[in-house]
Amino acid sequence: MNESEASLVVRAGAELLRAASSDPRSDEGYRAVKTNIAMALDNIATALHNFEAAVATVNRSTGWVQDLNRVADDLRDR
């Protein structure tokens, strides 16, 4: 699987999560959902960092990476 295909999986997963959240069955799994989202955000941040490291242009995503990691940390702390 290449990065474009993998990004489509992430997009589809986010759409499924949004759809499921519109009719939550219970809040019992919310802690696990937050943990899974936090892990996904950390991995997305790492992927952005890796993509930027592979190109010779100015690193534009450094702030994005930091923001994603902060959101992930907040999800884990609550």
mmCIF file of the N, C-alpha and C atoms, coordinates in Angstrom:
data_MODEL
# 
_entry.id   MODEL 
# 
loop_
_atom_site.group_PDB 
_atom_site.id 
_atom_site.type_symbol 
_atom_site.label_atom_id 
_atom_site.label_alt_id 
_atom_site.label_comp_id 
_atom_site.label_asym_id 
_atom_site.label_entity_id 
_atom_site.label_seq_id 
_atom_site.pdbx_PDB_ins_code 
_atom_site.Cartn_x 
_atom_site.Cartn_y 
_atom_site.Cartn_z 
_atom_site.occupancy 
_atom_site.B_iso_or_equiv 
_atom_site.pdbx_formal_charge 
_atom_site.auth_seq_id 
_atom_site.auth_comp_id 
_atom_site.auth_asym_id 
_atom_site.auth_atom_id 
_atom_site.pdbx_PDB_model_num 
ATOM 1   N N  . MET A 1 1  ? 0.848   -1.168 0.000  1.00 0.00 ? 1  MET A N  1 
ATOM 2   C CA . MET A 1 1  ? 0.000   0.000  0.000  1.00 0.00 ? 1  MET A CA 1 
ATOM 3   C C  . MET A 1 1  ? 0.900   1.239  0.000  1.00 0.00 ? 1  MET A C  1 
ATOM 4   N N  . ASN A 1 2  ? 0.585   2.208  -0.848 1.00 0.00 ? 2  ASN A N  1 
ATOM 5   C CA . ASN A 1 2  ? 1.363   3.441  -0.862 1.00 0.00 ? 2  ASN A CA 1 
ATOM 6   C C  . ASN A 1 2  ? 0.703   4.495  0.031  1.00 0.00 ? 2  ASN A C  1 
ATOM 7   N N  . GLU A 1 3  ? 1.364   5.648  0.152  1.00 0.00 ? 3  GLU A N  1 
ATOM 8   C CA . GLU A 1 3  ? 0.869   6.675  1.069  1.00 0.00 ? 3  GLU A CA 1 
ATOM 9   C C  . GLU A 1 3  ? -0.476  7.244  0.637  1.00 0.00 ? 3  GLU A C  1 
ATOM 10  N N  . SER A 1 4  ? -0.722  7.317  -0.657 1.00 0.00 ? 4  SER A N  1 
ATOM 11  C CA . SER A 1 4  ? -2.012  7.822  -1.130 1.00 0.00 ? 4  SER A CA 1 
ATOM 12  C C  . SER A 1 4  ? -3.146  6.865  -0.748 1.00 0.00 ? 4  SER A C  1 
ATOM 13  N N  . GLU A 1 5  ? -2.913  5.588  -0.957 1.00 0.00 ? 5  GLU A N  1 
ATOM 14  C CA . GLU A 1 5  ? -3.919  4.583  -0.579 1.00 0.00 ? 5  GLU A CA 1 
ATOM 15  C C  . GLU A 1 5  ? -4.136  4.570  0.932  1.00 0.00 ? 5  GLU A C  1 
ATOM 16  N N  . ALA A 1 6  ? -3.053  4.675  1.679  1.00 0.00 ? 6  ALA A N  1 
ATOM 17  C CA . ALA A 1 6  ? -3.162  4.693  3.144  1.00 0.00 ? 6  ALA A CA 1 
ATOM 18  C C  . ALA A 1 6  ? -3.940  5.913  3.613  1.00 0.00 ? 6  ALA A C  1 
ATOM 19  N N  . SER A 1 7  ? -3.736  7.047  2.959  1.00 0.00 ? 7  SER A N  1 
ATOM 20  C CA . SER A 1 7  ? -4.471  8.250  3.361  1.00 0.00 ? 7  SER A CA 1 
ATOM 21  C C  . SER A 1 7  ? -5.964  8.105  3.087  1.00 0.00 ? 7  SER A C  1 
ATOM 22  N N  . LEU A 1 8  ? -6.331  7.336  2.059  1.00 0.00 ? 8  LEU A N  1 
ATOM 23  C CA . LEU A 1 8  ? -7.746  7.083  1.791  1.00 0.00 ? 8  LEU A CA 1 
ATOM 24  C C  . LEU A 1 8  ? -8.370  6.218  2.893  1.00 0.00 ? 8  LEU A C  1 
ATOM 25  N N  . VAL A 1 9  ? -7.596  5.300  3.442  1.00 0.00 ? 9  VAL A N  1 
ATOM 26  C CA . VAL A 1 9  ? -8.073  4.480  4.551  1.00 0.00 ? 9  VAL A CA 1 
ATOM 27  C C  . VAL A 1 9  ? -8.318  5.361  5.775  1.00 0.00 ? 9  VAL A C  1 
ATOM 28  N N  . VAL A 1 10 ? -7.402  6.296  6.041  1.00 0.00 ? 10 VAL A N  1 
ATOM 29  C CA . VAL A 1 10 ? -7.564  7.215  7.169  1.00 0.00 ? 10 VAL A CA 1 
ATOM 30  C C  . VAL A 1 10 ? -8.819  8.059  6.964  1.00 0.00 ? 10 VAL A C  1 
ATOM 31  N N  . ARG A 1 11 ? -8.984  8.576  5.771  1.00 0.00 ? 11 ARG A N  1 
ATOM 32  C CA . ARG A 1 11 ? -10.152 9.406  5.461  1.00 0.00 ? 11 ARG A CA 1 
ATOM 33  C C  . ARG A 1 11 ? -11.442 8.611  5.644  1.00 0.00 ? 11 ARG A C  1 
ATOM 34  N N  . ALA A 1 12 ? -11.485 7.397  5.129  1.00 0.00 ? 12 ALA A N  1 
ATOM 35  C CA . ALA A 1 12 ? -12.678 6.561  5.254  1.00 0.00 ? 12 ALA A CA 1 
ATOM 36  C C  . ALA A 1 12 ? -12.964 6.239  6.720  1.00 0.00 ? 12 ALA A C  1 
ATOM 37  N N  . GLY A 1 13 ? -11.911 5.953  7.475  1.00 0.00 ? 13 GLY A N  1 
ATOM 38  C CA . GLY A 1 13 ? -12.089 5.678  8.901  1.00 0.00 ? 13 GLY A CA 1 
ATOM 39  C C  . GLY A 1 13 ? -12.654 6.874  9.643  1.00 0.00 ? 13 GLY A C  1 
ATOM 40  N N  . ALA A 1 14 ? -12.169 8.064  9.303  1.00 0.00 ? 14 ALA A N  1 
ATOM 41  C CA . ALA A 1 14 ? -12.683 9.283  9.941  1.00 0.00 ? 14 ALA A CA 1 
ATOM 42  C C  . ALA A 1 14 ? -14.152 9.500  9.594  1.00 0.00 ? 14 ALA A C  1 
ATOM 43  N N  . GLU A 1 15 ? -14.518 9.217  8.355  1.00 0.00 ? 15 GLU A N  1 
ATOM 44  C CA . GLU A 1 15 ? -15.917 9.349  7.955  1.00 0.00 ? 15 GLU A CA 1 
ATOM 45  C C  . GLU A 1 15 ? -16.801 8.342  8.684  1.00 0.00 ? 15 GLU A C  1 
ATOM 46  N N  . LEU A 1 16 ? -16.323 7.125  8.847  1.00 0.00 ? 16 LEU A N  1 
ATOM 47  C CA . LEU A 1 16 ? -17.077 6.114  9.596  1.00 0.00 ? 16 LEU A CA 1 
ATOM 48  C C  . LEU A 1 16 ? -17.228 6.521  11.060 1.00 0.00 ? 16 LEU A C  1 
ATOM 49  N N  . LEU A 1 17 ? -16.168 7.053  11.641 1.00 0.00 ? 17 LEU A N  1 
ATOM 50  C CA . LEU A 1 17 ? -16.220 7.496  13.034 1.00 0.00 ? 17 LEU A CA 1 
ATOM 51  C C  . LEU A 1 17 ? -17.213 8.646  13.200 1.00 0.00 ? 17 LEU A C  1 
ATOM 52  N N  . ARG A 1 18 ? -17.195 9.595  12.264 1.00 0.00 ? 18 ARG A N  1 
ATOM 53  C CA . ARG A 1 18 ? -18.154 10.702 12.314 1.00 0.00 ? 18 ARG A CA 1 
ATOM 54  C C  . ARG A 1 18 ? -19.579 10.186 12.235 1.00 0.00 ? 18 ARG A C  1 
ATOM 55  N N  . ALA A 1 19 ? -19.830 9.261  11.344 1.00 0.00 ? 19 ALA A N  1 
ATOM 56  C CA . ALA A 1 19 ? -21.171 8.695  11.203 1.00 0.00 ? 19 ALA A CA 1 
ATOM 57  C C  . ALA A 1 19 ? -21.597 7.959  12.470 1.00 0.00 ? 19 ALA A C  1 
ATOM 58  N N  . ALA A 1 20 ? -20.695 7.183  13.040 1.00 0.00 ? 20 ALA A N  1 
ATOM 59  C CA . ALA A 1 20 ? -21.020 6.445  14.264 1.00 0.00 ? 20 ALA A CA 1 
ATOM 60  C C  . ALA A 1 20 ? -21.269 7.393  15.435 1.00 0.00 ? 20 ALA A C  1 
ATOM 61  N N  . SER A 1 21 ? -20.568 8.510  15.466 1.00 0.00 ? 21 SER A N  1 
ATOM 62  C CA . SER A 1 21 ? -20.721 9.441  16.587 1.00 0.00 ? 21 SER A CA 1 
ATOM 63  C C  . SER A 1 21 ? -22.046 10.179 16.553 1.00 0.00 ? 21 SER A C  1 
ATOM 64  N N  . SER A 1 22 ? -22.710 10.208 15.404 1.00 0.00 ? 22 SER A N  1 
ATOM 65  C CA . SER A 1 22 ? -23.995 10.890 15.324 1.00 0.00 ? 22 SER A CA 1 
ATOM 66  C C  . SER A 1 22 ? -25.106 10.107 16.010 1.00 0.00 ? 22 SER A C  1 
ATOM 67  N N  . ASP A 1 23 ? -24.856 8.832  16.275 1.00 0.00 ? 23 ASP A N  1 
ATOM 68  C CA . ASP A 1 23 ? -25.827 7.993  16.977 1.00 0.00 ? 23 ASP A CA 1 
ATOM 69  C C  . ASP A 1 23 ? -25.087 7.061  17.930 1.00 0.00 ? 23 ASP A C  1 
ATOM 70  N N  . PRO A 1 24 ? -24.434 7.644  18.963 1.00 0.00 ? 24 PRO A N  1 
ATOM 71  C CA . PRO A 1 24 ? -23.660 6.784  19.868 1.00 0.00 ? 24 PRO A CA 1 
ATOM 72  C C  . PRO A 1 24 ? -24.566 5.837  20.647 1.00 0.00 ? 24 PRO A C  1 
ATOM 73  N N  . ARG A 1 25 ? -24.118 4.620  20.809 1.00 0.00 ? 25 ARG A N  1 
ATOM 74  C CA . ARG A 1 25 ? -24.908 3.606  21.519 1.00 0.00 ? 25 ARG A CA 1 
ATOM 75  C C  . ARG A 1 25 ? -24.756 3.749  23.023 1.00 0.00 ? 25 ARG A C  1 
ATOM 76  N N  . SER A 1 26 ? -23.565 4.141  23.454 1.00 0.00 ? 26 SER A N  1 
ATOM 77  C CA . SER A 1 26 ? -23.318 4.379  24.870 1.00 0.00 ? 26 SER A CA 1 
ATOM 78  C C  . SER A 1 26 ? -21.994 5.104  25.003 1.00 0.00 ? 26 SER A C  1 
ATOM 79  N N  . ASP A 1 27 ? -21.748 5.634  26.189 1.00 0.00 ? 27 ASP A N  1 
ATOM 80  C CA . ASP A 1 27 ? -20.474 6.298  26.391 1.00 0.00 ? 27 ASP A CA 1 
ATOM 81  C C  . ASP A 1 27 ? -19.423 5.347  26.958 1.00 0.00 ? 27 ASP A C  1 
ATOM 82  N N  . GLU A 1 28 ? -19.756 4.062  27.054 1.00 0.00 ? 28 GLU A N  1 
ATOM 83  C CA . GLU A 1 28 ? -18.840 3.080  27.624 1.00 0.00 ? 28 GLU A CA 1 
ATOM 84  C C  . GLU A 1 28 ? -17.542 2.972  26.834 1.00 0.00 ? 28 GLU A C  1 
ATOM 85  N N  . GLY A 1 29 ? -17.622 3.084  25.534 1.00 0.00 ? 29 GLY A N  1 
ATOM 86  C CA . GLY A 1 29 ? -16.439 2.928  24.700 1.00 0.00 ? 29 GLY A CA 1 
ATOM 87  C C  . GLY A 1 29 ? -15.728 4.232  24.403 1.00 0.00 ? 29 GLY A C  1 
ATOM 88  N N  . TYR A 1 30 ? -16.205 5.341  24.982 1.00 0.00 ? 30 TYR A N  1 
ATOM 89  C CA . TYR A 1 30 ? -15.636 6.642  24.646 1.00 0.00 ? 30 TYR A CA 1 
ATOM 90  C C  . TYR A 1 30 ? -14.168 6.742  25.025 1.00 0.00 ? 30 TYR A C  1 
ATOM 91  N N  . ARG A 1 31 ? -13.788 6.168  26.142 1.00 0.00 ? 31 ARG A N  1 
ATOM 92  C CA . ARG A 1 31 ? -12.378 6.212  26.560 1.00 0.00 ? 31 ARG A CA 1 
ATOM 93  C C  . ARG A 1 31 ? -11.499 5.512  25.519 1.00 0.00 ? 31 ARG A C  1 
ATOM 94  N N  . ALA A 1 32 ? -11.944 4.362  25.039 1.00 0.00 ? 32 ALA A N  1 
ATOM 95  C CA . ALA A 1 32 ? -11.186 3.632  24.021 1.00 0.00 ? 32 ALA A CA 1 
ATOM 96  C C  . ALA A 1 32 ? -11.144 4.415  22.710 1.00 0.00 ? 32 ALA A C  1 
ATOM 97  N N  . VAL A 1 33 ? -12.246 5.074  22.372 1.00 0.00 ? 33 VAL A N  1 
ATOM 98  C CA . VAL A 1 33 ? -12.290 5.882  21.152 1.00 0.00 ? 33 VAL A CA 1 
ATOM 99  C C  . VAL A 1 33 ? -11.254 6.996  21.245 1.00 0.00 ? 33 VAL A C  1 
ATOM 100 N N  . LYS A 1 34 ? -11.213 7.691  22.380 1.00 0.00 ? 34 LYS A N  1 
ATOM 101 C CA . LYS A 1 34 ? -10.236 8.777  22.550 1.00 0.00 ? 34 LYS A CA 1 
ATOM 102 C C  . LYS A 1 34 ? -8.807  8.257  22.475 1.00 0.00 ? 34 LYS A C  1 
ATOM 103 N N  . THR A 1 35 ? -8.555  7.095  23.057 1.00 0.00 ? 35 THR A N  1 
ATOM 104 C CA . THR A 1 35 ? -7.218  6.505  23.005 1.00 0.00 ? 35 THR A CA 1 
ATOM 105 C C  . THR A 1 35 ? -6.841  6.164  21.568 1.00 0.00 ? 35 THR A C  1 
ATOM 106 N N  . ASN A 1 36 ? -7.763  5.562  20.839 1.00 0.00 ? 36 ASN A N  1 
ATOM 107 C CA . ASN A 1 36 ? -7.499  5.197  19.442 1.00 0.00 ? 36 ASN A CA 1 
ATOM 108 C C  . ASN A 1 36 ? -7.273  6.426  18.570 1.00 0.00 ? 36 ASN A C  1 
ATOM 109 N N  . ILE A 1 37 ? -8.053  7.481  18.790 1.00 0.00 ? 37 ILE A N  1 
ATOM 110 C CA . ILE A 1 37 ? -7.875  8.710  18.019 1.00 0.00 ? 37 ILE A CA 1 
ATOM 111 C C  . ILE A 1 37 ? -6.528  9.338  18.350 1.00 0.00 ? 37 ILE A C  1 
ATOM 112 N N  . ALA A 1 38 ? -6.161  9.332  19.615 1.00 0.00 ? 38 ALA A N  1 
ATOM 113 C CA . ALA A 1 38 ? -4.865  9.884  20.019 1.00 0.00 ? 38 ALA A CA 1 
ATOM 114 C C  . ALA A 1 38 ? -3.726  9.143  19.328 1.00 0.00 ? 38 ALA A C  1 
ATOM 115 N N  . MET A 1 39 ? -3.809  7.837  19.289 1.00 0.00 ? 39 MET A N  1 
ATOM 116 C CA . MET A 1 39 ? -2.773  7.050  18.628 1.00 0.00 ? 39 MET A CA 1 
ATOM 117 C C  . MET A 1 39 ? -2.733  7.350  17.126 1.00 0.00 ? 39 MET A C  1 
ATOM 118 N N  . ALA A 1 40 ? -3.904  7.493  16.524 1.00 0.00 ? 40 ALA A N  1 
ATOM 119 C CA . ALA A 1 40 ? -3.974  7.812  15.098 1.00 0.00 ? 40 ALA A CA 1 
ATOM 120 C C  . ALA A 1 40 ? -3.360  9.180  14.821 1.00 0.00 ? 40 ALA A C  1 
ATOM 121 N N  . LEU A 1 41 ? -3.652  10.166 15.670 1.00 0.00 ? 41 LEU A N  1 
ATOM 122 C CA . LEU A 1 41 ? -3.092  11.499 15.479 1.00 0.00 ? 41 LEU A CA 1 
ATOM 123 C C  . LEU A 1 41 ? -1.572  11.484 15.601 1.00 0.00 ? 41 LEU A C  1 
ATOM 124 N N  . ASP A 1 42 ? -1.065  10.727 16.561 1.00 0.00 ? 42 ASP A N  1 
ATOM 125 C CA . ASP A 1 42 ? 0.396   10.596 16.687 1.00 0.00 ? 42 ASP A CA 1 
ATOM 126 C C  . ASP A 1 42 ? 1.005   10.001 15.425 1.00 0.00 ? 42 ASP A C  1 
ATOM 127 N N  . ASN A 1 43 ? 0.358   8.991  14.866 1.00 0.00 ? 43 ASN A N  1 
ATOM 128 C CA . ASN A 1 43 ? 0.871   8.365  13.646 1.00 0.00 ? 43 ASN A CA 1 
ATOM 129 C C  . ASN A 1 43 ? 0.764   9.296  12.441 1.00 0.00 ? 43 ASN A C  1 
ATOM 130 N N  . ILE A 1 44 ? -0.307  10.068 12.368 1.00 0.00 ? 44 ILE A N  1 
ATOM 131 C CA . ILE A 1 44 ? -0.452  11.042 11.279 1.00 0.00 ? 44 ILE A CA 1 
ATOM 132 C C  . ILE A 1 44 ? 0.628   12.102 11.403 1.00 0.00 ? 44 ILE A C  1 
ATOM 133 N N  . ALA A 1 45 ? 0.893   12.555 12.618 1.00 0.00 ? 45 ALA A N  1 
ATOM 134 C CA . ALA A 1 45 ? 1.946   13.548 12.843 1.00 0.00 ? 45 ALA A CA 1 
ATOM 135 C C  . ALA A 1 45 ? 3.305   13.003 12.398 1.00 0.00 ? 45 ALA A C  1 
ATOM 136 N N  . THR A 1 46 ? 3.578   11.768 12.731 1.00 0.00 ? 46 THR A N  1 
ATOM 137 C CA . THR A 1 46 ? 4.839   11.146 12.318 1.00 0.00 ? 46 THR A CA 1 
ATOM 138 C C  . THR A 1 46 ? 4.925   11.048 10.802 1.00 0.00 ? 46 THR A C  1 
ATOM 139 N N  . ALA A 1 47 ? 3.822   10.679 10.163 1.00 0.00 ? 47 ALA A N  1 
ATOM 140 C CA . ALA A 1 47 ? 3.802   10.584 8.696  1.00 0.00 ? 47 ALA A CA 1 
ATOM 141 C C  . ALA A 1 47 ? 4.066   11.954 8.067  1.00 0.00 ? 47 ALA A C  1 
ATOM 142 N N  . LEU A 1 48 ? 3.438   13.009 8.585  1.00 0.00 ? 48 LEU A N  1 
ATOM 143 C CA . LEU A 1 48 ? 3.692   14.348 8.060  1.00 0.00 ? 48 LEU A CA 1 
ATOM 144 C C  . LEU A 1 48 ? 5.162   14.716 8.200  1.00 0.00 ? 48 LEU A C  1 
ATOM 145 N N  . HIS A 1 49 ? 5.714   14.420 9.354  1.00 0.00 ? 49 HIS A N  1 
ATOM 146 C CA . HIS A 1 49 ? 7.130   14.698 9.582  1.00 0.00 ? 49 HIS A CA 1 
ATOM 147 C C  . HIS A 1 49 ? 8.003   13.941 8.580  1.00 0.00 ? 49 HIS A C  1 
ATOM 148 N N  . ASN A 1 50 ? 7.690   12.676 8.357  1.00 0.00 ? 50 ASN A N  1 
ATOM 149 C CA . ASN A 1 50 ? 8.462   11.859 7.411  1.00 0.00 ? 50 ASN A CA 1 
ATOM 150 C C  . ASN A 1 50 ? 8.356   12.393 5.985  1.00 0.00 ? 50 ASN A C  1 
ATOM 151 N N  . PHE A 1 51 ? 7.153   12.810 5.582  1.00 0.00 ? 51 PHE A N  1 
ATOM 152 C CA . PHE A 1 51 ? 6.985   13.360 4.238  1.00 0.00 ? 51 PHE A CA 1 
ATOM 153 C C  . PHE A 1 51 ? 7.810   14.626 4.079  1.00 0.00 ? 51 PHE A C  1 
ATOM 154 N N  . GLU A 1 52 ? 7.768   15.504 5.072  1.00 0.00 ? 52 GLU A N  1 
ATOM 155 C CA . GLU A 1 52 ? 8.512   16.754 4.997  1.00 0.00 ? 52 GLU A CA 1 
ATOM 156 C C  . GLU A 1 52 ? 10.016  16.500 4.961  1.00 0.00 ? 52 GLU A C  1 
ATOM 157 N N  . ALA A 1 53 ? 10.473  15.481 5.673  1.00 0.00 ? 53 ALA A N  1 
ATOM 158 C CA . ALA A 1 53 ? 11.901  15.169 5.696  1.00 0.00 ? 53 ALA A CA 1 
ATOM 159 C C  . ALA A 1 53 ? 12.381  14.675 4.334  1.00 0.00 ? 53 ALA A C  1 
ATOM 160 N N  . ALA A 1 54 ? 11.469  14.179 3.526  1.00 0.00 ? 54 ALA A N  1 
ATOM 161 C CA . ALA A 1 54 ? 11.841  13.606 2.236  1.00 0.00 ? 54 ALA A CA 1 
ATOM 162 C C  . ALA A 1 54 ? 11.869  14.633 1.103  1.00 0.00 ? 54 ALA A C  1 
ATOM 163 N N  . VAL A 1 55 ? 11.427  15.857 1.382  1.00 0.00 ? 55 VAL A N  1 
ATOM 164 C CA . VAL A 1 55 ? 11.422  16.881 0.338  1.00 0.00 ? 55 VAL A CA 1 
ATOM 165 C C  . VAL A 1 55 ? 12.417  17.981 0.677  1.00 0.00 ? 55 VAL A C  1 
ATOM 166 N N  . ALA A 1 56 ? 12.867  18.680 -0.341 1.00 0.00 ? 56 ALA A N  1 
ATOM 167 C CA . ALA A 1 56 ? 13.906  19.691 -0.142 1.00 0.00 ? 56 ALA A CA 1 
ATOM 168 C C  . ALA A 1 56 ? 13.343  21.086 0.130  1.00 0.00 ? 56 ALA A C  1 
ATOM 169 N N  . THR A 1 57 ? 12.035  21.207 0.260  1.00 0.00 ? 57 THR A N  1 
ATOM 170 C CA . THR A 1 57 ? 11.433  22.515 0.502  1.00 0.00 ? 57 THR A CA 1 
ATOM 171 C C  . THR A 1 57 ? 11.371  22.818 1.996  1.00 0.00 ? 57 THR A C  1 
ATOM 172 N N  . VAL A 1 58 ? 10.971  24.035 2.291  1.00 0.00 ? 58 VAL A N  1 
ATOM 173 C CA . VAL A 1 58 ? 10.850  24.454 3.688  1.00 0.00 ? 58 VAL A CA 1 
ATOM 174 C C  . VAL A 1 58 ? 9.828   23.581 4.400  1.00 0.00 ? 58 VAL A C  1 
ATOM 175 N N  . ASN A 1 59 ? 10.156  23.187 5.619  1.00 0.00 ? 59 ASN A N  1 
ATOM 176 C CA . ASN A 1 59 ? 9.289   22.317 6.406  1.00 0.00 ? 59 ASN A CA 1 
ATOM 177 C C  . ASN A 1 59 ? 8.076   23.091 6.888  1.00 0.00 ? 59 ASN A C  1 
ATOM 178 N N  . ARG A 1 60 ? 6.958   22.914 6.210  1.00 0.00 ? 60 ARG A N  1 
ATOM 179 C CA . ARG A 1 60 ? 5.731   23.634 6.534  1.00 0.00 ? 60 ARG A CA 1 
ATOM 180 C C  . ARG A 1 60 ? 4.901   22.942 7.599  1.00 0.00 ? 60 ARG A C  1 
ATOM 181 N N  . SER A 1 61 ? 5.114   21.665 7.809  1.00 0.00 ? 61 SER A N  1 
ATOM 182 C CA . SER A 1 61 ? 4.211   20.930 8.697  1.00 0.00 ? 61 SER A CA 1 
ATOM 183 C C  . SER A 1 61 ? 4.705   20.820 10.131 1.00 0.00 ? 61 SER A C  1 
ATOM 184 N N  . THR A 1 62 ? 5.805   21.451 10.476 1.00 0.00 ? 62 THR A N  1 
ATOM 185 C CA . THR A 1 62 ? 6.302   21.355 11.851 1.00 0.00 ? 62 THR A CA 1 
ATOM 186 C C  . THR A 1 62 ? 5.237   21.780 12.847 1.00 0.00 ? 62 THR A C  1 
ATOM 187 N N  . GLY A 1 63 ? 4.580   22.887 12.584 1.00 0.00 ? 63 GLY A N  1 
ATOM 188 C CA . GLY A 1 63 ? 3.506   23.355 13.461 1.00 0.00 ? 63 GLY A CA 1 
ATOM 189 C C  . GLY A 1 63 ? 2.344   22.390 13.500 1.00 0.00 ? 63 GLY A C  1 
ATOM 190 N N  . TRP A 1 64 ? 2.018   21.820 12.356 1.00 0.00 ? 64 TRP A N  1 
ATOM 191 C CA . TRP A 1 64 ? 0.924   20.852 12.304 1.00 0.00 ? 64 TRP A CA 1 
ATOM 192 C C  . TRP A 1 64 ? 1.242   19.631 13.146 1.00 0.00 ? 64 TRP A C  1 
ATOM 193 N N  . VAL A 1 65 ? 2.472   19.161 13.029 1.00 0.00 ? 65 VAL A N  1 
ATOM 194 C CA . VAL A 1 65 ? 2.908   17.993 13.796 1.00 0.00 ? 65 VAL A CA 1 
ATOM 195 C C  . VAL A 1 65 ? 2.780   18.282 15.285 1.00 0.00 ? 65 VAL A C  1 
ATOM 196 N N  . GLN A 1 66 ? 3.247   19.440 15.712 1.00 0.00 ? 66 GLN A N  1 
ATOM 197 C CA . GLN A 1 66 ? 3.155   19.807 17.120 1.00 0.00 ? 66 GLN A CA 1 
ATOM 198 C C  . GLN A 1 66 ? 1.701   19.921 17.567 1.00 0.00 ? 66 GLN A C  1 
ATOM 199 N N  . ASP A 1 67 ? 0.854   20.530 16.729 1.00 0.00 ? 67 ASP A N  1 
ATOM 200 C CA . ASP A 1 67 ? -0.565  20.659 17.060 1.00 0.00 ? 67 ASP A CA 1 
ATOM 201 C C  . ASP A 1 67 ? -1.233  19.292 17.195 1.00 0.00 ? 67 ASP A C  1 
ATOM 202 N N  . LEU A 1 68 ? -0.962  18.396 16.253 1.00 0.00 ? 68 LEU A N  1 
ATOM 203 C CA . LEU A 1 68 ? -1.545  17.056 16.312 1.00 0.00 ? 68 LEU A CA 1 
ATOM 204 C C  . LEU A 1 68 ? -1.097  16.316 17.565 1.00 0.00 ? 68 LEU A C  1 
ATOM 205 N N  . ASN A 1 69 ? 0.169   16.439 17.904 1.00 0.00 ? 69 ASN A N  1 
ATOM 206 C CA . ASN A 1 69 ? 0.661   15.786 19.120 1.00 0.00 ? 69 ASN A CA 1 
ATOM 207 C C  . ASN A 1 69 ? 0.021   16.371 20.374 1.00 0.00 ? 69 ASN A C  1 
ATOM 208 N N  . ARG A 1 70 ? -0.193  17.691 20.403 1.00 0.00 ? 70 ARG A N  1 
ATOM 209 C CA . ARG A 1 70 ? -0.854  18.310 21.560 1.00 0.00 ? 70 ARG A CA 1 
ATOM 210 C C  . ARG A 1 70 ? -2.290  17.822 21.706 1.00 0.00 ? 70 ARG A C  1 
ATOM 211 N N  . VAL A 1 71 ? -3.008  17.735 20.589 1.00 0.00 ? 71 VAL A N  1 
ATOM 212 C CA . VAL A 1 71 ? -4.389  17.229 20.636 1.00 0.00 ? 71 VAL A CA 1 
ATOM 213 C C  . VAL A 1 71 ? -4.395  15.789 21.133 1.00 0.00 ? 71 VAL A C  1 
ATOM 214 N N  . ALA A 1 72 ? -3.483  14.983 20.623 1.00 0.00 ? 72 ALA A N  1 
ATOM 215 C CA . ALA A 1 72 ? -3.393  13.581 21.058 1.00 0.00 ? 72 ALA A CA 1 
ATOM 216 C C  . ALA A 1 72 ? -3.122  13.508 22.557 1.00 0.00 ? 72 ALA A C  1 
ATOM 217 N N  . ASP A 1 73 ? -2.207  14.343 23.043 1.00 0.00 ? 73 ASP A N  1 
ATOM 218 C CA . ASP A 1 73 ? -1.915  14.362 24.479 1.00 0.00 ? 73 ASP A CA 1 
ATOM 219 C C  . ASP A 1 73 ? -3.137  14.762 25.288 1.00 0.00 ? 73 ASP A C  1 
ATOM 220 N N  . ASP A 1 74 ? -3.875  15.751 24.822 1.00 0.00 ? 74 ASP A N  1 
ATOM 221 C CA . ASP A 1 74 ? -5.097  16.182 25.518 1.00 0.00 ? 74 ASP A CA 1 
ATOM 222 C C  . ASP A 1 74 ? -6.131  15.067 25.561 1.00 0.00 ? 74 ASP A C  1 
ATOM 223 N N  . LEU A 1 75 ? -6.267  14.328 24.471 1.00 0.00 ? 75 LEU A N  1 
ATOM 224 C CA . LEU A 1 75 ? -7.225  13.214 24.460 1.00 0.00 ? 75 LEU A CA 1 
ATOM 225 C C  . LEU A 1 75 ? -6.847  12.147 25.466 1.00 0.00 ? 75 LEU A C  1 
ATOM 226 N N  . ARG A 1 76 ? -5.565  11.896 25.613 1.00 0.00 ? 76 ARG A N  1 
ATOM 227 C CA . ARG A 1 76 ? -5.113  10.883 26.562 1.00 0.00 ? 76 ARG A CA 1 
ATOM 228 C C  . ARG A 1 76 ? -5.279  11.329 28.010 1.00 0.00 ? 76 ARG A C  1 
ATOM 229 N N  . ASP A 1 77 ? -5.166  12.630 28.258 1.00 0.00 ? 77 ASP A N  1 
ATOM 230 C CA . ASP A 1 77 ? -5.221  13.150 29.621 1.00 0.00 ? 77 ASP A CA 1 
ATOM 231 C C  . ASP A 1 77 ? -6.626  13.263 30.183 1.00 0.00 ? 77 ASP A C  1 
ATOM 232 N N  . ARG A 1 78 ? -7.614  13.214 29.345 1.00 0.00 ? 78 ARG A N  1 
ATOM 233 C CA . ARG A 1 78 ? -8.995  13.452 29.820 1.00 0.00 ? 78 ARG A CA 1 
ATOM 234 C C  . ARG A 1 78 ? -9.800  12.207 29.921 1.00 0.00 ? 78 ARG A C  1 
# 
